[in-house]
């Protein structure tokens, strides 16, 4: 999923992101607005994980969103 797709479909993907990463708040999801960099940062902050792990999780999640 490219950056434009994530940003363009964020309203539809928000619920899925909330299920995947339950520690993200609604405010977090609003701030993220489909921006990969912001999502990665919030994952690091909420879960105490490295940038690399956040990126891996995001790639796996993005792959699961392709139907």
mmCIF file as Biopython writes it, N, C-alpha, C and O atoms, coordinates in Angstrom:
data_model
#
loop_
_atom_site.group_PDB
_atom_site.id
_atom_site.type_symbol
_atom_site.label_atom_id
_atom_site.label_alt_id
_atom_site.label_comp_id
_atom_site.label_asym_id
_atom_site.label_entity_id
_atom_site.label_seq_id
_atom_site.pdbx_PDB_ins_code
_atom_site.Cartn_x
_atom_site.Cartn_y
_atom_site.Cartn_z
_atom_site.occupancy
_atom_site.B_iso_or_equiv
_atom_site.auth_seq_id
_atom_site.auth_asym_id
_atom_site.pdbx_PDB_model_num
ATOM 1   N N  . UNK A ? 1  ? 0.859   -1.158 0.000  1.0 0.0 1  A 1 
ATOM 2   C CA . UNK A ? 1  ? 0.000   0.000  0.000  1.0 0.0 1  A 1 
ATOM 3   C C  . UNK A ? 1  ? 0.907   1.223  0.000  1.0 0.0 1  A 1 
ATOM 4   O O  . UNK A ? 1  ? 1.770   1.369  0.865  1.0 0.0 1  A 1 
ATOM 5   N N  . UNK A ? 2  ? 0.704   2.085  -0.964 1.0 0.0 2  A 1 
ATOM 6   C CA . UNK A ? 2  ? 1.569   3.262  -1.000 1.0 0.0 2  A 1 
ATOM 7   C C  . UNK A ? 2  ? 1.024   4.364  -0.100 1.0 0.0 2  A 1 
ATOM 8   O O  . UNK A ? 2  ? -0.089  4.286  0.422  1.0 0.0 2  A 1 
ATOM 9   N N  . UNK A ? 3  ? 1.834   5.371  0.056  1.0 0.0 3  A 1 
ATOM 10  C CA . UNK A ? 3  ? 1.495   6.464  0.975  1.0 0.0 3  A 1 
ATOM 11  C C  . UNK A ? 3  ? 0.171   7.124  0.610  1.0 0.0 3  A 1 
ATOM 12  O O  . UNK A ? 3  ? -0.649  7.395  1.487  1.0 0.0 3  A 1 
ATOM 13  N N  . UNK A ? 4  ? -0.045  7.384  -0.682 1.0 0.0 4  A 1 
ATOM 14  C CA . UNK A ? 4  ? -1.275  8.046  -1.103 1.0 0.0 4  A 1 
ATOM 15  C C  . UNK A ? 4  ? -2.499  7.196  -0.799 1.0 0.0 4  A 1 
ATOM 16  O O  . UNK A ? 4  ? -3.543  7.719  -0.408 1.0 0.0 4  A 1 
ATOM 17  N N  . UNK A ? 5  ? -2.371  5.885  -0.980 1.0 0.0 5  A 1 
ATOM 18  C CA . UNK A ? 5  ? -3.486  4.987  -0.705 1.0 0.0 5  A 1 
ATOM 19  C C  . UNK A ? 5  ? -3.825  4.992  0.774  1.0 0.0 5  A 1 
ATOM 20  O O  . UNK A ? 5  ? -4.999  5.041  1.143  1.0 0.0 5  A 1 
ATOM 21  N N  . UNK A ? 6  ? -2.812  4.942  1.620  1.0 0.0 6  A 1 
ATOM 22  C CA . UNK A ? 6  ? -3.038  4.949  3.061  1.0 0.0 6  A 1 
ATOM 23  C C  . UNK A ? 6  ? -3.724  6.245  3.478  1.0 0.0 6  A 1 
ATOM 24  O O  . UNK A ? 6  ? -4.704  6.217  4.221  1.0 0.0 6  A 1 
ATOM 25  N N  . UNK A ? 7  ? -3.219  7.370  3.009  1.0 0.0 7  A 1 
ATOM 26  C CA . UNK A ? 7  ? -3.816  8.658  3.360  1.0 0.0 7  A 1 
ATOM 27  C C  . UNK A ? 7  ? -5.216  8.798  2.781  1.0 0.0 7  A 1 
ATOM 28  O O  . UNK A ? 7  ? -6.124  9.277  3.460  1.0 0.0 7  A 1 
ATOM 29  N N  . UNK A ? 8  ? -5.397  8.388  1.538  1.0 0.0 8  A 1 
ATOM 30  C CA . UNK A ? 8  ? -6.684  8.535  0.871  1.0 0.0 8  A 1 
ATOM 31  C C  . UNK A ? 8  ? -7.778  7.666  1.443  1.0 0.0 8  A 1 
ATOM 32  O O  . UNK A ? 8  ? -8.956  8.017  1.372  1.0 0.0 8  A 1 
ATOM 33  N N  . UNK A ? 9  ? -7.400  6.530  2.013  1.0 0.0 9  A 1 
ATOM 34  C CA . UNK A ? 9  ? -8.379  5.592  2.554  1.0 0.0 9  A 1 
ATOM 35  C C  . UNK A ? 9  ? -8.383  5.554  4.072  1.0 0.0 9  A 1 
ATOM 36  O O  . UNK A ? 9  ? -8.938  4.628  4.665  1.0 0.0 9  A 1 
ATOM 37  N N  . UNK A ? 10 ? -7.779  6.533  4.705  1.0 0.0 10 A 1 
ATOM 38  C CA . UNK A ? 10 ? -7.597  6.473  6.157  1.0 0.0 10 A 1 
ATOM 39  C C  . UNK A ? 10 ? -8.912  6.342  6.909  1.0 0.0 10 A 1 
ATOM 40  O O  . UNK A ? 10 ? -8.980  5.614  7.900  1.0 0.0 10 A 1 
ATOM 41  N N  . UNK A ? 11 ? -9.956  7.027  6.465  1.0 0.0 11 A 1 
ATOM 42  C CA . UNK A ? 11 ? -11.236 6.938  7.180  1.0 0.0 11 A 1 
ATOM 43  C C  . UNK A ? 11 ? -11.739 5.502  7.204  1.0 0.0 11 A 1 
ATOM 44  O O  . UNK A ? 11 ? -12.289 5.055  8.210  1.0 0.0 11 A 1 
ATOM 45  N N  . UNK A ? 12 ? -11.557 4.777  6.107  1.0 0.0 12 A 1 
ATOM 46  C CA . UNK A ? 12 ? -11.988 3.389  6.052  1.0 0.0 12 A 1 
ATOM 47  C C  . UNK A ? 12 ? -11.042 2.477  6.829  1.0 0.0 12 A 1 
ATOM 48  O O  . UNK A ? 12 ? -11.474 1.468  7.386  1.0 0.0 12 A 1 
ATOM 49  N N  . UNK A ? 13 ? -9.766  2.820  6.869  1.0 0.0 13 A 1 
ATOM 50  C CA . UNK A ? 13 ? -8.759  1.968  7.504  1.0 0.0 13 A 1 
ATOM 51  C C  . UNK A ? 13 ? -8.625  2.204  9.004  1.0 0.0 13 A 1 
ATOM 52  O O  . UNK A ? 13 ? -8.037  1.387  9.712  1.0 0.0 13 A 1 
ATOM 53  N N  . UNK A ? 14 ? -9.161  3.306  9.485  1.0 0.0 14 A 1 
ATOM 54  C CA . UNK A ? 14 ? -9.011  3.669  10.892 1.0 0.0 14 A 1 
ATOM 55  C C  . UNK A ? 14 ? -9.514  2.573  11.832 1.0 0.0 14 A 1 
ATOM 56  O O  . UNK A ? 14 ? -8.846  2.248  12.813 1.0 0.0 14 A 1 
ATOM 57  N N  . UNK A ? 15 ? -10.668 2.011  11.545 1.0 0.0 15 A 1 
ATOM 58  C CA . UNK A ? 15 ? -11.229 0.962  12.399 1.0 0.0 15 A 1 
ATOM 59  C C  . UNK A ? 15 ? -10.336 -0.261 12.443 1.0 0.0 15 A 1 
ATOM 60  O O  . UNK A ? 15 ? -10.148 -0.866 13.498 1.0 0.0 15 A 1 
ATOM 61  N N  . UNK A ? 16 ? -9.792  -0.618 11.305 1.0 0.0 16 A 1 
ATOM 62  C CA . UNK A ? 16 ? -8.885  -1.759 11.240 1.0 0.0 16 A 1 
ATOM 63  C C  . UNK A ? 16 ? -7.607  -1.488 12.023 1.0 0.0 16 A 1 
ATOM 64  O O  . UNK A ? 16 ? -7.088  -2.375 12.701 1.0 0.0 16 A 1 
ATOM 65  N N  . UNK A ? 17 ? -7.104  -0.268 11.930 1.0 0.0 17 A 1 
ATOM 66  C CA . UNK A ? 17 ? -5.902  0.105  12.680 1.0 0.0 17 A 1 
ATOM 67  C C  . UNK A ? 17 ? -6.180  0.041  14.178 1.0 0.0 17 A 1 
ATOM 68  O O  . UNK A ? 17 ? -5.325  -0.388 14.953 1.0 0.0 17 A 1 
ATOM 69  N N  . UNK A ? 18 ? -7.361  0.463  14.581 1.0 0.0 18 A 1 
ATOM 70  C CA . UNK A ? 18 ? -7.738  0.433  16.004 1.0 0.0 18 A 1 
ATOM 71  C C  . UNK A ? 18 ? -7.800  -1.012 16.503 1.0 0.0 18 A 1 
ATOM 72  O O  . UNK A ? 18 ? -7.385  -1.301 17.625 1.0 0.0 18 A 1 
ATOM 73  N N  . UNK A ? 19 ? -8.317  -1.917 15.670 1.0 0.0 19 A 1 
ATOM 74  C CA . UNK A ? 19 ? -8.352  -3.341 16.047 1.0 0.0 19 A 1 
ATOM 75  C C  . UNK A ? 19 ? -6.946  -3.913 16.145 1.0 0.0 19 A 1 
ATOM 76  O O  . UNK A ? 19 ? -6.638  -4.668 17.067 1.0 0.0 19 A 1 
ATOM 77  N N  . UNK A ? 20 ? -6.107  -3.556 15.203 1.0 0.0 20 A 1 
ATOM 78  C CA . UNK A ? 20 ? -4.737  -4.071 15.160 1.0 0.0 20 A 1 
ATOM 79  C C  . UNK A ? 20 ? -3.914  -3.566 16.336 1.0 0.0 20 A 1 
ATOM 80  O O  . UNK A ? 20 ? -3.170  -4.326 16.956 1.0 0.0 20 A 1 
ATOM 81  N N  . UNK A ? 21 ? -4.051  -2.286 16.638 1.0 0.0 21 A 1 
ATOM 82  C CA . UNK A ? 21 ? -3.252  -1.648 17.688 1.0 0.0 21 A 1 
ATOM 83  C C  . UNK A ? 21 ? -4.193  -0.974 18.674 1.0 0.0 21 A 1 
ATOM 84  O O  . UNK A ? 21 ? -4.413  0.236  18.607 1.0 0.0 21 A 1 
ATOM 85  N N  . UNK A ? 22 ? -4.742  -1.754 19.581 1.0 0.0 22 A 1 
ATOM 86  C CA . UNK A ? 22 ? -5.742  -1.274 20.535 1.0 0.0 22 A 1 
ATOM 87  C C  . UNK A ? 22 ? -5.272  -0.183 21.475 1.0 0.0 22 A 1 
ATOM 88  O O  . UNK A ? 22 ? -6.093  0.514  22.072 1.0 0.0 22 A 1 
ATOM 89  N N  . UNK A ? 23 ? -3.964  -0.024 21.617 1.0 0.0 23 A 1 
ATOM 90  C CA . UNK A ? 23 ? -3.454  1.033  22.500 1.0 0.0 23 A 1 
ATOM 91  C C  . UNK A ? 23 ? -3.513  2.411  21.857 1.0 0.0 23 A 1 
ATOM 92  O O  . UNK A ? 23 ? -3.347  3.422  22.539 1.0 0.0 23 A 1 
ATOM 93  N N  . UNK A ? 24 ? -3.747  2.459  20.548 1.0 0.0 24 A 1 
ATOM 94  C CA . UNK A ? 24 ? -3.893  3.754  19.885 1.0 0.0 24 A 1 
ATOM 95  C C  . UNK A ? 24 ? -5.246  4.344  20.266 1.0 0.0 24 A 1 
ATOM 96  O O  . UNK A ? 24 ? -6.271  3.667  20.182 1.0 0.0 24 A 1 
ATOM 97  N N  . UNK A ? 25 ? -5.245  5.586  20.679 1.0 0.0 25 A 1 
ATOM 98  C CA . UNK A ? 25 ? -6.490  6.252  21.055 1.0 0.0 25 A 1 
ATOM 99  C C  . UNK A ? 25 ? -7.166  6.828  19.812 1.0 0.0 25 A 1 
ATOM 100 O O  . UNK A ? 25 ? -6.563  6.925  18.744 1.0 0.0 25 A 1 
ATOM 101 N N  . UNK A ? 26 ? -8.426  7.205  19.980 1.0 0.0 26 A 1 
ATOM 102 C CA . UNK A ? 26 ? -9.129  7.866  18.878 1.0 0.0 26 A 1 
ATOM 103 C C  . UNK A ? 26 ? -8.420  9.161  18.499 1.0 0.0 26 A 1 
ATOM 104 O O  . UNK A ? 26 ? -8.339  9.514  17.322 1.0 0.0 26 A 1 
ATOM 105 N N  . UNK A ? 27 ? -7.913  9.861  19.498 1.0 0.0 27 A 1 
ATOM 106 C CA . UNK A ? 27 ? -7.154  11.088 19.212 1.0 0.0 27 A 1 
ATOM 107 C C  . UNK A ? 27 ? -5.894  10.773 18.408 1.0 0.0 27 A 1 
ATOM 108 O O  . UNK A ? 27 ? -5.550  11.501 17.477 1.0 0.0 27 A 1 
ATOM 109 N N  . UNK A ? 28 ? -5.202  9.678  18.773 1.0 0.0 28 A 1 
ATOM 110 C CA . UNK A ? 28 ? -4.023  9.262  18.007 1.0 0.0 28 A 1 
ATOM 111 C C  . UNK A ? 28 ? -4.403  9.038  16.552 1.0 0.0 28 A 1 
ATOM 112 O O  . UNK A ? 28 ? -3.726  9.515  15.641 1.0 0.0 28 A 1 
ATOM 113 N N  . UNK A ? 29 ? -5.490  8.309  16.343 1.0 0.0 29 A 1 
ATOM 114 C CA . UNK A ? 29 ? -5.911  7.975  14.983 1.0 0.0 29 A 1 
ATOM 115 C C  . UNK A ? 29 ? -6.272  9.227  14.192 1.0 0.0 29 A 1 
ATOM 116 O O  . UNK A ? 29 ? -6.015  9.305  12.990 1.0 0.0 29 A 1 
ATOM 117 N N  . UNK A ? 30 ? -6.866  10.203 14.866 1.0 0.0 30 A 1 
ATOM 118 C CA . UNK A ? 30 ? -7.189  11.464 14.189 1.0 0.0 30 A 1 
ATOM 119 C C  . UNK A ? 30 ? -5.925  12.220 13.803 1.0 0.0 30 A 1 
ATOM 120 O O  . UNK A ? 30 ? -5.855  12.804 12.722 1.0 0.0 30 A 1 
ATOM 121 N N  . UNK A ? 31 ? -4.932  12.211 14.677 1.0 0.0 31 A 1 
ATOM 122 C CA . UNK A ? 31 ? -3.666  12.902 14.408 1.0 0.0 31 A 1 
ATOM 123 C C  . UNK A ? 31 ? -2.906  12.213 13.273 1.0 0.0 31 A 1 
ATOM 124 O O  . UNK A ? 31 ? -2.288  12.877 12.442 1.0 0.0 31 A 1 
ATOM 125 N N  . UNK A ? 32 ? -2.955  10.892 13.244 1.0 0.0 32 A 1 
ATOM 126 C CA . UNK A ? 32 ? -2.219  10.116 12.234 1.0 0.0 32 A 1 
ATOM 127 C C  . UNK A ? 32 ? -2.687  10.466 10.826 1.0 0.0 32 A 1 
ATOM 128 O O  . UNK A ? 32 ? -1.862  10.672 9.936  1.0 0.0 32 A 1 
ATOM 129 N N  . UNK A ? 33 ? -3.992  10.535 10.612 1.0 0.0 33 A 1 
ATOM 130 C CA . UNK A ? 33 ? -4.573  10.897 9.318  1.0 0.0 33 A 1 
ATOM 131 C C  . UNK A ? 33 ? -3.947  10.156 8.148  1.0 0.0 33 A 1 
ATOM 132 O O  . UNK A ? 33 ? -3.803  10.722 7.065  1.0 0.0 33 A 1 
ATOM 133 N N  . UNK A ? 34 ? -3.576  8.906  8.350  1.0 0.0 34 A 1 
ATOM 134 C CA . UNK A ? 34 ? -3.025  8.110  7.264  1.0 0.0 34 A 1 
ATOM 135 C C  . UNK A ? 34 ? -1.563  8.356  6.962  1.0 0.0 34 A 1 
ATOM 136 O O  . UNK A ? 34 ? -1.047  7.828  5.977  1.0 0.0 34 A 1 
ATOM 137 N N  . UNK A ? 35 ? -0.889  9.129  7.766  1.0 0.0 35 A 1 
ATOM 138 C CA . UNK A ? 35 ? 0.522   9.429  7.531  1.0 0.0 35 A 1 
ATOM 139 C C  . UNK A ? 35 ? 1.386   8.329  8.148  1.0 0.0 35 A 1 
ATOM 140 O O  . UNK A ? 35 ? 1.384   8.141  9.364  1.0 0.0 35 A 1 
ATOM 141 N N  . UNK A ? 36 ? 2.113   7.614  7.318  1.0 0.0 36 A 1 
ATOM 142 C CA . UNK A ? 36 ? 2.926   6.480  7.779  1.0 0.0 36 A 1 
ATOM 143 C C  . UNK A ? 36 ? 3.924   6.875  8.863  1.0 0.0 36 A 1 
ATOM 144 O O  . UNK A ? 36 ? 4.088   6.159  9.852  1.0 0.0 36 A 1 
ATOM 145 N N  . UNK A ? 37 ? 4.584   8.005  8.679  1.0 0.0 37 A 1 
ATOM 146 C CA . UNK A ? 37 ? 5.597   8.437  9.650  1.0 0.0 37 A 1 
ATOM 147 C C  . UNK A ? 37 ? 4.974   8.673  11.023 1.0 0.0 37 A 1 
ATOM 148 O O  . UNK A ? 37 ? 5.546   8.302  12.049 1.0 0.0 37 A 1 
ATOM 149 N N  . UNK A ? 38 ? 3.806   9.289  11.029 1.0 0.0 38 A 1 
ATOM 150 C CA . UNK A ? 38 ? 3.130   9.577  12.294 1.0 0.0 38 A 1 
ATOM 151 C C  . UNK A ? 38 ? 2.640   8.277  12.926 1.0 0.0 38 A 1 
ATOM 152 O O  . UNK A ? 38 ? 2.756   8.096  14.138 1.0 0.0 38 A 1 
ATOM 153 N N  . UNK A ? 39 ? 2.096   7.376  12.117 1.0 0.0 39 A 1 
ATOM 154 C CA . UNK A ? 39 ? 1.658   6.076  12.630 1.0 0.0 39 A 1 
ATOM 155 C C  . UNK A ? 39 ? 2.827   5.333  13.258 1.0 0.0 39 A 1 
ATOM 156 O O  . UNK A ? 39 ? 2.702   4.800  14.361 1.0 0.0 39 A 1 
ATOM 157 N N  . UNK A ? 40 ? 3.949   5.294  12.575 1.0 0.0 40 A 1 
ATOM 158 C CA . UNK A ? 40 ? 5.128   4.607  13.113 1.0 0.0 40 A 1 
ATOM 159 C C  . UNK A ? 40 ? 5.544   5.218  14.449 1.0 0.0 40 A 1 
ATOM 160 O O  . UNK A ? 40 ? 5.873   4.495  15.389 1.0 0.0 40 A 1 
ATOM 161 N N  . UNK A ? 41 ? 5.529   6.526  14.529 1.0 0.0 41 A 1 
ATOM 162 C CA . UNK A ? 41 ? 5.894   7.205  15.770 1.0 0.0 41 A 1 
ATOM 163 C C  . UNK A ? 41 ? 4.940   6.888  16.905 1.0 0.0 41 A 1 
ATOM 164 O O  . UNK A ? 41 ? 5.370   6.672  18.038 1.0 0.0 41 A 1 
ATOM 165 N N  . UNK A ? 42 ? 3.651   6.859  16.613 1.0 0.0 42 A 1 
ATOM 166 C CA . UNK A ? 42 ? 2.657   6.542  17.646 1.0 0.0 42 A 1 
ATOM 167 C C  . UNK A ? 42 ? 2.798   5.096  18.111 1.0 0.0 42 A 1 
ATOM 168 O O  . UNK A ? 42 ? 2.634   4.807  19.296 1.0 0.0 42 A 1 
ATOM 169 N N  . UNK A ? 43 ? 3.101   4.188  17.187 1.0 0.0 43 A 1 
ATOM 170 C CA . UNK A ? 43 ? 3.306   2.790  17.580 1.0 0.0 43 A 1 
ATOM 171 C C  . UNK A ? 43 ? 4.510   2.671  18.502 1.0 0.0 43 A 1 
ATOM 172 O O  . UNK A ? 43 ? 4.469   1.945  19.495 1.0 0.0 43 A 1 
ATOM 173 N N  . UNK A ? 44 ? 5.570   3.377  18.175 1.0 0.0 44 A 1 
ATOM 174 C CA . UNK A ? 44 ? 6.759   3.368  19.027 1.0 0.0 44 A 1 
ATOM 175 C C  . UNK A ? 44 ? 6.411   3.901  20.418 1.0 0.0 44 A 1 
ATOM 176 O O  . UNK A ? 44 ? 6.812   3.331  21.432 1.0 0.0 44 A 1 
ATOM 177 N N  . UNK A ? 45 ? 5.675   4.981  20.448 1.0 0.0 45 A 1 
ATOM 178 C CA . UNK A ? 45 ? 5.316   5.632  21.710 1.0 0.0 45 A 1 
ATOM 179 C C  . UNK A ? 45 ? 4.405   4.747  22.560 1.0 0.0 45 A 1 
ATOM 180 O O  . UNK A ? 45 ? 4.670   4.546  23.746 1.0 0.0 45 A 1 
ATOM 181 N N  . UNK A ? 46 ? 3.349   4.224  21.974 1.0 0.0 46 A 1 
ATOM 182 C CA . UNK A ? 46 ? 2.350   3.465  22.732 1.0 0.0 46 A 1 
ATOM 183 C C  . UNK A ? 46 ? 2.826   2.065  23.126 1.0 0.0 46 A 1 
ATOM 184 O O  . UNK A ? 46 ? 2.464   1.556  24.187 1.0 0.0 46 A 1 
ATOM 185 N N  . UNK A ? 47 ? 3.635   1.449  22.268 1.0 0.0 47 A 1 
ATOM 186 C CA . UNK A ? 47 ? 4.033   0.061  22.505 1.0 0.0 47 A 1 
ATOM 187 C C  . UNK A ? 47 ? 5.484   -0.098 22.947 1.0 0.0 47 A 1 
ATOM 188 O O  . UNK A ? 47 ? 5.909   -1.203 23.285 1.0 0.0 47 A 1 
ATOM 189 N N  . UNK A ? 48 ? 6.241   0.986  22.948 1.0 0.0 48 A 1 
ATOM 190 C CA . UNK A ? 48 ? 7.636   0.902  23.370 1.0 0.0 48 A 1 
ATOM 191 C C  . UNK A ? 48 ? 8.479   0.016  22.472 1.0 0.0 48 A 1 
ATOM 192 O O  . UNK A ? 48 ? 9.349   -0.718 22.940 1.0 0.0 48 A 1 
ATOM 193 N N  . UNK A ? 49 ? 8.209   0.093  21.167 1.0 0.0 49 A 1 
ATOM 194 C CA . UNK A ? 49 ? 8.926   -0.736 20.198 1.0 0.0 49 A 1 
ATOM 195 C C  . UNK A ? 49 ? 9.864   0.137  19.369 1.0 0.0 49 A 1 
ATOM 196 O O  . UNK A ? 49 ? 9.755   1.363  19.359 1.0 0.0 49 A 1 
ATOM 197 N N  . UNK A ? 50 ? 10.781  -0.523 18.681 1.0 0.0 50 A 1 
ATOM 198 C CA . UNK A ? 50 ? 11.725  0.197  17.824 1.0 0.0 50 A 1 
ATOM 199 C C  . UNK A ? 50 ? 11.047  0.623  16.525 1.0 0.0 50 A 1 
ATOM 200 O O  . UNK A ? 50 ? 9.963   0.148  16.185 1.0 0.0 50 A 1 
ATOM 201 N N  . UNK A ? 51 ? 11.697  1.510  15.823 1.0 0.0 51 A 1 
ATOM 202 C CA . UNK A ? 51 ? 11.206  1.966  14.526 1.0 0.0 51 A 1 
ATOM 203 C C  . UNK A ? 51 ? 11.079  0.783  13.563 1.0 0.0 51 A 1 
ATOM 204 O O  . UNK A ? 51 ? 10.106  0.679  12.817 1.0 0.0 51 A 1 
ATOM 205 N N  . UNK A ? 52 ? 12.074  -0.102 13.590 1.0 0.0 52 A 1 
ATOM 206 C CA . UNK A ? 52 ? 12.076  -1.256 12.692 1.0 0.0 52 A 1 
ATOM 207 C C  . UNK A ? 52 ? 10.881  -2.169 12.962 1.0 0.0 52 A 1 
ATOM 208 O O  . UNK A ? 52 ? 10.227  -2.636 12.029 1.0 0.0 52 A 1 
ATOM 209 N N  . UNK A ? 53 ? 10.601  -2.421 14.232 1.0 0.0 53 A 1 
ATOM 210 C CA . UNK A ? 53 ? 9.461   -3.279 14.585 1.0 0.0 53 A 1 
ATOM 211 C C  . UNK A ? 53 ? 8.153   -2.604 14.176 1.0 0.0 53 A 1 
ATOM 212 O O  . UNK A ? 53 ? 7.246   -3.260 13.664 1.0 0.0 53 A 1 
ATOM 213 N N  . UNK A ? 54 ? 8.058   -1.309 14.397 1.0 0.0 54 A 1 
ATOM 214 C CA . UNK A ? 54 ? 6.859   -0.572 13.984 1.0 0.0 54 A 1 
ATOM 215 C C  . UNK A ? 54 ? 6.660   -0.688 12.477 1.0 0.0 54 A 1 
ATOM 216 O O  . UNK A ? 54 ? 5.541   -0.910 12.014 1.0 0.0 54 A 1 
ATOM 217 N N  . UNK A ? 55 ? 7.732   -0.541 11.714 1.0 0.0 55 A 1 
ATOM 218 C CA . UNK A ? 55 ? 7.645   -0.653 10.255 1.0 0.0 55 A 1 
ATOM 219 C C  . UNK A ? 55 ? 7.217   -2.057 9.835  1.0 0.0 55 A 1 
ATOM 220 O O  . UNK A ? 55 ? 6.399   -2.210 8.927  1.0 0.0 55 A 1 
ATOM 221 N N  . UNK A ? 56 ? 7.764   -3.079 10.487 1.0 0.0 56 A 1 
ATOM 222 C CA . UNK A ? 56 ? 7.376   -4.464 10.185 1.0 0.0 56 A 1 
ATOM 223 C C  . UNK A ? 56 ? 5.890   -4.672 10.445 1.0 0.0 56 A 1 
ATOM 224 O O  . UNK A ? 56 ? 5.186   -5.255 9.620  1.0 0.0 56 A 1 
ATOM 225 N N  . UNK A ? 57 ? 5.419   -4.199 11.583 1.0 0.0 57 A 1 
ATOM 226 C CA . UNK A ? 57 ? 4.006   -4.346 11.920 1.0 0.0 57 A 1 
ATOM 227 C C  . UNK A ? 57 ? 3.128   -3.612 10.916 1.0 0.0 57 A 1 
ATOM 228 O O  . UNK A ? 57 ? 2.078   -4.117 10.515 1.0 0.0 57 A 1 
ATOM 229 N N  . UNK A ? 58 ? 3.553   -2.433 10.514 1.0 0.0 58 A 1 
ATOM 230 C CA . UNK A ? 58 ? 2.781   -1.666 9.545  1.0 0.0 58 A 1 
ATOM 231 C C  . UNK A ? 58 ? 2.729   -2.369 8.194  1.0 0.0 58 A 1 
ATOM 232 O O  . UNK A ? 58 ? 1.679   -2.410 7.553  1.0 0.0 58 A 1 
ATOM 233 N N  . UNK A ? 59 ? 3.857   -2.921 7.763  1.0 0.0 59 A 1 
ATOM 234 C CA . UNK A ? 59 ? 3.869   -3.645 6.479  1.0 0.0 59 A 1 
ATOM 235 C C  . UNK A ? 59 ? 2.929   -4.847 6.525  1.0 0.0 59 A 1 
ATOM 236 O O  . UNK A ? 59 ? 2.185   -5.091 5.575  1.0 0.0 59 A 1 
ATOM 237 N N  . UNK A ? 60 ? 2.961   -5.592 7.618  1.0 0.0 60 A 1 
ATOM 238 C CA . UNK A ? 60 ? 2.086   -6.763 7.751  1.0 0.0 60 A 1 
ATOM 239 C C  . UNK A ? 60 ? 0.619   -6.332 7.759  1.0 0.0 60 A 1 
ATOM 240 O O  . UNK A ? 60 ? -0.224  -6.965 7.123  1.0 0.0 60 A 1 
ATOM 241 N N  . UNK A ? 61 ? 0.325   -5.264 8.475  1.0 0.0 61 A 1 
ATOM 242 C CA . UNK A ? 61 ? -1.046  -4.763 8.537  1.0 0.0 61 A 1 
ATOM 243 C C  . UNK A ? 61 ? -1.506  -4.274 7.163  1.0 0.0 61 A 1 
ATOM 244 O O  . UNK A ? 61 ? -2.621  -4.571 6.735  1.0 0.0 61 A 1 
ATOM 245 N N  . UNK A ? 62 ? -0.646  -3.529 6.481  1.0 0.0 62 A 1 
ATOM 246 C CA . UNK A ? 62 ? -0.994  -3.035 5.152  1.0 0.0 62 A 1 
ATOM 247 C C  . UNK A ? 62 ? -1.259  -4.190 4.193  1.0 0.0 62 A 1 
ATOM 248 O O  . UNK A ? 62 ? -2.195  -4.132 3.395  1.0 0.0 62 A 1 
ATOM 249 N N  . UNK A ? 63 ? -0.442  -5.235 4.267  1.0 0.0 63 A 1 
ATOM 250 C CA . UNK A ? 63 ? -0.639  -6.404 3.402  1.0 0.0 63 A 1 
ATOM 251 C C  . UNK A ? 63 ? -1.981  -7.066 3.692  1.0 0.0 63 A 1 
ATOM 252 O O  . UNK A ? 63 ? -2.641  -7.557 2.777  1.0 0.0 63 A 1 
ATOM 253 N N  . UNK A ? 64 ? -2.385  -7.082 4.948  1.0 0.0 64 A 1 
ATOM 254 C CA . UNK A ? 64 ? -3.660  -7.709 5.316  1.0 0.0 64 A 1 
ATOM 255 C C  . UNK A ? 64 ? -4.854  -6.889 4.844  1.0 0.0 64 A 1 
ATOM 256 O O  . UNK A ? 64 ? -5.969  -7.406 4.785  1.0 0.0 64 A 1 
ATOM 257 N N  . UNK A ? 65 ? -4.641  -5.630 4.509  1.0 0.0 65 A 1 
ATOM 258 C CA . UNK A ? 65 ? -5.727  -4.762 4.058  1.0 0.0 65 A 1 
ATOM 259 C C  . UNK A ? 65 ? -6.003  -4.903 2.567  1.0 0.0 65 A 1 
ATOM 260 O O  . UNK A ? 65 ? -7.032  -4.442 2.072  1.0 0.0 65 A 1 
ATOM 261 N N  . UNK A ? 66 ? -5.088  -5.536 1.863  1.0 0.0 66 A 1 
ATOM 262 C CA . UNK A ? 66 ? -5.290  -5.758 0.422  1.0 0.0 66 A 1 
ATOM 263 C C  . UNK A ? 66 ? -6.190  -6.969 0.261  1.0 0.0 66 A 1 
ATOM 264 O O  . UNK A ? 66 ? -5.860  -8.065 0.713  1.0 0.0 66 A 1 
ATOM 265 N N  . UNK A ? 67 ? -7.305  -6.767 -0.371 1.0 0.0 67 A 1 
ATOM 266 C CA . UNK A ? 67 ? -8.285  -7.857 -0.486 1.0 0.0 67 A 1 
ATOM 267 C C  . UNK A ? 67 ? -8.169  -8.556 -1.798 1.0 0.0 67 A 1 
ATOM 268 O O  . UNK A ? 67 ? -8.916  -9.498 -2.064 1.0 0.0 67 A 1 
#
